[in-house]
Amino acid sequence: MRQGLFAKGFWNMPFGWMHIYGELPAYLLVVARVAGIAVAAPFFSGTVIPVRIKALLVAALAAAVFPLVTAQATVALPADLAAAAGGLAGELALGWLIGFSVAAIFMAVQLGIQMASQQAGMALGEIFNPMLDSSMPIASELYFYVSMLIFLGVHGHHALVRALLDSFETIPLMGFGLSEQAIGLTVNILAVSFGLAVRVGGPIALALLLAFMTLGFVSRTMPQLNILAVGFPIKILIALVMMAVTVMSLESVVLDSIARVLDGVRTLLGLPLL
């Protein structure tokens, strides 16, 4: 009887307290999957948005999706408390994996520039990033916000939410678990993010390495030169020039990495590539 009610959908049934009570377990599973994105995805997981507002957004989005989820197929409800806890954990993990796939890209950009800032001596001054609830060098924050503007400019947040909503068509509630494909996707996300960090910070770090070698030769040939007083501003100047040059090519590098991780997510979910 309960499964038949779920198959009819939310809006085709009479509204009442018993109806709400019967639909609540399935609705909480939808909330858990949507909440996974709010926990991990960039912008949504930042402290800029108050927790109450994020909770309201999660509940509203889950309420909008829930009628479509229950109308497409019969929802298998958990039989006991242990099954319910496992189902909620699986739904939360699926949403978190979708959000983490894009969040890893932004963390890679920050990591690459932070590595270069450490070598240039620019990491002494840090500012607080409310979106990530952490402190980073100023150059890392600059690259982070440029990457965020690129992501929003190409409607990447729409693609992220679309992947979440489309996941209900291929993976039913309580249908996601730890698998070889999920582990492989996580490894692939980490590999792409590490490669992006090297591509973003590598040219700057290489230029600084050549500058260090040159200053080393100069200090050997001119011992009377105060290499610490001269080398510090030279390193900063070289780092700023290289950042100005590489930031112009940041768009193609970031978009390529985002496309790769989102394609991996959609492949895991059994969805066609965009």
Residue pairs with C-beta under 8 A, 6 or more apart in sequence:
2 22
2 77
3 74
3 75
5 13
5 19
5 22
6 23
6 26
6 70
6 74
6 75
7 70
7 71
7 73
7 74
8 71
9 67
9 70
9 71
10 23
10 66
10 67
10 70
10 71
11 67
13 19
23 66
23 70
25 77
25 78
25 84
26 66
26 69
26 70
26 75
26 77
26 173
27 62
27 63
27 66
28 88
29 75
29 87
29 88
29 91
29 173
29 174
30 62
30 65
30 66
30 69
30 91
30 168
30 173
31 58
31 59
31 62
32 87
32 88
32 91
32 92
32 95
33 62
33 91
33 92
33 94
33 95
33 164
33 167
33 168
33 173
34 58
34 61
34 62
34 65
34 95
34 164
35 58
35 92
35 95
36 91
36 92
36 93
36 94
36 95
36 96
36 97
36 98
36 99
37 44
37 95
37 96
37 98
37 99
37 160
37 161
37 164
38 44
38 45
38 54
38 57
38 58
38 95
38 99
39 45
39 92
39 95
39 96
39 99
40 95
40 96
40 97
40 98
40 99
40 100
40 103
41 98
41 99
41 100
41 102
41 103
41 160
42 99
42 102
42 103
42 106
42 131
42 148
42 151
43 49
43 131
43 148
43 152
43 157
44 54
44 57
44 99
45 99
45 103
45 131
46 130
46 131
46 132
46 133
47 130
47 131
47 133
48 130
48 131
49 57
65 165
65 168
68 168
69 75
69 168
69 173
72 168
72 169
73 172
75 172
75 173
76 172
76 173
76 174
78 84
78 86
78 87
78 174
83 174
86 174
87 173
87 174
90 174
90 175
90 176
90 177
91 173
91 174
91 176
93 176
93 178
94 167
94 171
94 176
95 164
97 182
97 185
97 186
97 265
97 268
98 160
98 163
98 164
98 167
98 265
99 160
100 189
101 185
101 189
101 261
101 262
101 264
101 265
102 151
102 156
102 160
102 258
102 261
102 262
104 189
104 190
104 192
104 193
104 261
105 147
105 192
105 193
105 196
105 254
105 257
105 258
105 261
106 144
106 147
106 148
106 151
107 132
107 193
108 192
108 193
108 194
108 196
108 197
108 200
108 257
109 140
109 143
109 144
109 147
109 196
109 197
109 200
109 250
109 254
110 132
110 136
110 140
110 141
110 143
110 144
111 197
111 201
112 143
112 196
112 197
112 198
112 199
112 200
112 201
112 202
113 137
113 139
113 140
113 142
113 143
113 200
113 201
113 204
113 243
114 123
114 136
114 137
114 139
114 140
114 201
115 197
115 201
115 205
116 139
116 201
116 204
116 205
116 208
116 239
116 242
116 243
117 123
117 137
117 139
117 140
117 239
119 204
119 205
119 208
119 209
119 235
119 239
120 204
120 208
120 235
120 236
120 238
120 239
121 232
121 235
121 236
122 137
122 138
122 139
122 236
122 239
123 137
125 137
125 138
126 135
126 136
126 137
126 138
127 135
127 136
127 137
127 138
127 141
128 134
128 135
129 135
129 136
129 141
129 144
131 144
131 148
132 144
136 144
139 239
139 243
142 247
143 200
143 247
143 250
146 247
146 250
147 250
147 254
150 250
150 251
150 254
150 255
151 157
151 254
151 258
154 255
156 258
159 262
159 274
160 262
163 262
163 265
163 266
163 269
163 271
166 266
166 269
166 271
167 269
167 271
169 271
170 269
170 270
170 271
171 269
171 270
176 182
181 268
182 268
185 264
185 265
185 267
185 268
188 261
188 264
189 261
189 264
192 257
192 260
192 261
193 257
195 257
196 253
196 254
196 257
199 253
200 246
200 250
200 253
203 242
203 245
203 246
204 239
204 242
204 243
204 246
207 238
207 239
207 242
208 235
208 238
208 239
208 242
211 231
211 234
211 235
211 238
212 235
215 227
215 230
215 231
215 234
218 225
218 227
219 225
219 227
262 274
263 273
263 274
266 272
266 273
266 274
267 273
